[in-house]
Amino acid sequence: MCLITFAYHQHPDYSFIMLANRDEFYERPTDLLNYWKDSPDILAGRDKLQGGTWLGVNKAGLFSAVTNYRDGKNLSTDRLSRGDLTRKFLLSDISASHYVEELTPHQHLYGDYNLLLGDSNGLYYCSNRNEAPQQLTPGIYGLSNALLDSPWPKLKALKSHFATEIGSNKLDIEALLAIMANREQAPEEELPHTGISETWEKLLSSIFIQADNYGTRATTLLLQKPTGETRIIEQSFDVNGPLERREFELPLPPIG
């Protein structure tokens, strides 16, 4: 998962609204959003290579999502998969705060990450890039491949459009999903410097990404009411464009 924006207790009808794009190599095998056959309480997409997920919920009301922290100057290939962080939490029966506490001594074992965790006690953010874990207060947030709310051009644009859309009491589902389809790239002078080539910095600066071998593989919208009634819509993509669109509704204990 590479780009997320979410509103926490900012809308009269929905206590949690989240939009996310997962960006990945097209050749990486993936199971689309569904209940897992080996763990049917989990609803999530699944990375078939490592067995983890970038975003999901379980029937106990746990929510988790992860993005990588991009640092092209300090690449490491011998660390654990970030998708294990989300998978292990969704398989657990412990609170988000307890999970963060248990993870902290072992966070260096994983590839650089940003992790969102939610349960009935609240919403939490943590990273293994020298950022102290925090319980989030109500607000609108954005997360890409740097720390929470880092002012990258695409994240600023995304949060602005998202805030405008949720400012309407009646949400327009298609308008929300359309925000994540924006392919406009940032000007060269506004690009972040993350240790990769300028060509790739430019390519990755749009909300929706499409290259020959890499791009946005899924757009996900999650809507949760204060009662816990949850709706998840996910549109998948390949190099040729849209694939399948899936939608699920389920009753959950609400986040925070």
CORVEN-V800781 format. One record per residue. N is the residue number from 1. RES is the residue in three letters. SS is DSSP state (~ for helix, > for strand, _ for the rest). PHI is phi in radians with two decimals (* if undefined). D_LAST is the distance of its C-alpha to the last C-alpha in Angstrom with 2 decimals. Layout:
N:RES:SS:PHI:D_LAST
N:RES:SS:PHI:D_LAST
This chain:
1:MET:_:*:22.76
2:CYS:_:-2.16:24.08
3:LEU:>:-2.69:22.35
4:ILE:>:-2.44:18.79
5:THR:>:-2.31:17.40
6:PHE:>:-2.68:13.99
7:ALA:>:-2.03:12.61
8:TYR:>:-1.99:9.10
9:HIS:_:0.96:9.17
10:GLN:_:-2.19:12.93
11:HIS:_:-2.35:14.40
12:PRO:_:-1.13:15.28
13:ASP:_:-1.81:15.01
14:TYR:_:-2.29:12.31
15:SER:_:-1.41:8.77
16:PHE:>:-2.52:9.27
17:ILE:>:-2.24:12.93
18:MET:>:-2.37:14.54
19:LEU:>:-2.07:18.27
20:ALA:>:-2.62:19.96
21:ASN:>:-2.01:23.54
22:ARG:>:-1.76:24.71
23:ASP:>:-1.92:28.10
24:GLU:>:-2.83:30.45
25:PHE:>:-1.14:34.12
26:TYR:_:-1.10:35.33
27:GLU:_:-1.35:37.15
28:ARG:_:-1.28:34.14
29:PRO:_:-1.21:33.66
30:THR:>:-2.47:30.35
31:ASP:>:-1.58:29.03
32:LEU:>:-1.24:27.35
33:LEU:>:-0.84:23.91
34:ASN:>:-3.03:24.21
35:TYR:>:-1.29:23.37
36:TRP:_:-1.30:24.98
37:LYS:_:-1.13:28.18
38:ASP:_:-1.53:27.90
39:SER:_:-2.55:24.17
40:PRO:_:-1.17:23.59
41:ASP:_:-1.41:19.93
42:ILE:>:-1.71:19.25
43:LEU:>:-2.02:19.37
44:ALA:>:-2.96:20.39
45:GLY:>:-1.28:23.52
46:ARG:>:-2.56:25.52
47:ASP:>:-1.38:27.91
48:LYS:_:-1.27:31.01
49:LEU:_:-1.33:32.55
50:GLN:_:-1.96:30.07
51:GLY:_:1.54:27.93
52:GLY:_:-1.70:24.53
53:THR:_:-2.47:22.24
54:TRP:_:-1.66:20.99
55:LEU:>:-2.88:17.89
56:GLY:>:-3.05:16.51
57:VAL:>:-2.33:14.19
58:ASN:>:-2.23:15.12
59:LYS:_:-1.23:15.32
60:ALA:_:-1.45:13.10
61:GLY:_:1.68:10.07
62:LEU:_:-1.37:10.47
63:PHE:>:-2.24:10.90
64:SER:>:-2.66:13.40
65:ALA:>:-2.61:15.94
66:VAL:>:-2.44:18.83
67:THR:>:-2.23:21.62
68:ASN:>:-1.51:24.78
69:TYR:_:-1.70:25.96
70:ARG:_:-1.51:29.44
71:ASP:_:-2.50:32.23
72:GLY:_:-1.21:35.55
73:LYS:_:-1.54:37.51
74:ASN:_:-2.32:35.91
75:LEU:_:-1.34:35.57
76:SER:_:-2.42:35.07
77:THR:_:-1.95:35.66
78:ASP:_:-1.94:35.47
79:ARG:_:-1.82:31.76
80:LEU:>:-1.23:29.24
81:SER:_:-1.18:27.53
82:ARG:_:-1.09:24.17
83:GLY:~:-1.11:23.34
84:ASP:~:-1.18:23.45
85:LEU:~:-1.09:20.32
86:THR:~:-1.26:18.20
87:ARG:~:-1.03:20.39
88:LYS:~:-1.12:20.24
89:PHE:~:-1.16:16.46
90:LEU:~:-1.18:16.37
91:LEU:~:-1.51:19.26
92:SER:_:-1.53:17.80
93:ASP:_:-2.18:16.33
94:ILE:_:-1.93:14.80
95:SER:_:-1.28:11.44
96:ALA:~:-1.07:10.64
97:SER:~:-1.12:11.82
98:HIS:~:-1.19:14.82
99:TYR:~:-1.08:15.65
100:VAL:~:-1.05:15.86
101:GLU:~:-1.10:17.99
102:GLU:~:-1.24:20.22
103:LEU:~:-1.30:20.63
104:THR:~:-0.87:21.82
105:PRO:_:-1.18:25.37
106:HIS:_:-1.99:25.88
107:GLN:~:-1.13:24.40
108:HIS:~:-1.21:27.97
109:LEU:~:-1.35:28.92
110:TYR:>:-1.80:27.03
111:GLY:_:-1.00:28.03
112:ASP:_:-0.94:26.49
113:TYR:>:-2.47:22.89
114:ASN:>:-2.12:19.68
115:LEU:>:-2.23:16.65
116:LEU:>:-1.90:13.10
117:LEU:>:-2.33:10.76
118:GLY:>:-2.41:7.32
119:ASP:>:-2.67:6.14
120:SER:_:-1.16:4.49
121:ASN:_:-1.60:4.53
122:GLY:>:2.66:3.60
123:LEU:>:-2.10:6.34
124:TYR:>:-2.27:9.87
125:TYR:>:-2.24:13.41
126:CYS:>:-2.59:16.66
127:SER:>:-2.60:20.28
128:ASN:_:-1.70:23.57
129:ARG:_:-1.87:25.38
130:ASN:_:1.06:25.35
131:GLU:>:-1.98:21.93
132:ALA:>:-1.16:19.95
133:PRO:>:-1.00:16.43
134:GLN:>:-2.49:13.82
135:GLN:>:-1.51:10.20
136:LEU:_:-1.45:9.82
137:THR:_:-1.61:9.85
138:PRO:_:-0.94:9.91
139:GLY:>:2.90:12.95
140:ILE:>:-1.94:15.00
141:TYR:>:-2.22:15.72
142:GLY:>:-2.48:18.40
143:LEU:>:-2.51:19.38
144:SER:_:-2.15:22.84
145:ASN:_:-1.93:25.15
146:ALA:_:-2.41:24.83
147:LEU:_:-1.17:22.14
148:LEU:_:-0.90:19.06
149:ASP:_:1.11:20.44
150:SER:_:-1.08:24.01
151:PRO:_:-1.42:26.27
152:TRP:_:-1.22:27.96
153:PRO:~:-0.94:29.74
154:LYS:~:-1.20:28.02
155:LEU:~:-1.29:24.53
156:LYS:~:-1.11:25.56
157:ALA:~:-1.12:27.07
158:LEU:~:-1.07:24.12
159:LYS:~:-1.09:21.62
160:SER:~:-1.12:24.26
161:HIS:~:-1.14:24.87
162:PHE:~:-1.12:21.23
163:ALA:~:-1.07:20.61
164:THR:~:-1.11:23.75
165:GLU:~:-1.14:22.77
166:ILE:~:-1.39:19.38
167:GLY:_:-1.21:21.26
168:SER:_:-1.50:22.80
169:ASN:_:-1.11:21.28
170:LYS:_:-1.82:22.62
171:LEU:_:-1.29:21.50
172:ASP:_:-1.82:24.37
173:ILE:~:-1.02:23.42
174:GLU:~:-1.17:26.70
175:ALA:~:-1.18:26.49
176:LEU:~:-1.12:23.14
177:LEU:~:-1.11:24.66
178:ALA:~:-1.13:27.82
179:ILE:~:-0.99:26.17
180:MET:_:-1.40:25.82
181:ALA:_:-1.71:29.54
182:ASN:_:-1.21:30.88
183:ARG:_:-1.83:33.60
184:GLU:_:-1.19:34.75
185:GLN:_:-1.67:35.35
186:ALA:_:-1.33:35.16
187:PRO:_:-1.08:38.46
188:GLU:~:-0.96:39.92
189:GLU:~:-1.25:39.67
190:GLU:~:-1.84:35.87
191:LEU:_:-1.19:35.18
192:PRO:_:-1.24:33.28
193:HIS:_:-2.10:35.43
194:THR:_:-1.99:33.85
195:GLY:_:1.57:37.06
196:ILE:_:-1.93:37.78
197:SER:_:-1.18:40.60
198:GLU:~:-1.08:40.57
199:THR:~:-1.06:41.07
200:TRP:~:-1.32:37.81
201:GLU:~:-0.99:35.96
202:LYS:~:-1.14:37.20
203:LEU:~:-1.05:36.37
204:LEU:_:-1.49:32.76
205:SER:_:-1.49:32.24
206:SER:_:-1.62:31.52
207:ILE:_:-1.15:28.23
208:PHE:_:-1.77:29.93
209:ILE:_:-2.03:32.33
210:GLN:>:-2.58:35.46
211:ALA:_:-2.16:38.24
212:ASP:_:-1.15:40.84
213:ASN:_:-2.17:38.93
214:TYR:>:-2.57:35.37
215:GLY:>:3.08:32.83
216:THR:>:-1.25:29.66
217:ARG:>:-1.72:29.32
218:ALA:>:-2.75:26.24
219:THR:>:-2.03:24.14
220:THR:>:-2.15:20.75
221:LEU:>:-2.11:18.68
222:LEU:>:-2.09:15.28
223:LEU:>:-2.18:14.09
224:GLN:>:-2.25:11.16
225:LYS:_:-1.45:11.39
226:PRO:_:-1.03:9.12
227:THR:_:-1.35:11.05
228:GLY:_:1.77:10.09
229:GLU:>:-1.03:13.57
230:THR:>:-2.14:13.79
231:ARG:>:-2.18:16.91
232:ILE:>:-2.18:18.11
233:ILE:>:-2.10:21.46
234:GLU:>:-2.38:23.37
235:GLN:>:-1.86:26.86
236:SER:>:-1.73:28.87
237:PHE:>:-2.44:31.89
238:ASP:>:-2.26:34.91
239:VAL:_:-1.09:37.65
240:ASN:_:-1.62:39.22
241:GLY:>:2.23:36.24
242:PRO:>:-1.11:33.73
243:LEU:>:-1.96:33.59
244:GLU:>:-1.58:31.44
245:ARG:>:-1.95:28.50
246:ARG:>:-2.12:26.08
247:GLU:>:-2.49:23.44
248:PHE:>:-2.34:21.17
249:GLU:>:-2.22:19.11
250:LEU:>:-2.68:17.12
251:PRO:>:-1.50:14.92
252:LEU:_:-2.30:11.73
253:PRO:_:-1.07:8.92
254:PRO:_:-1.22:6.24
255:ILE:_:-1.21:3.79
256:GLY:_:0.87:0.00
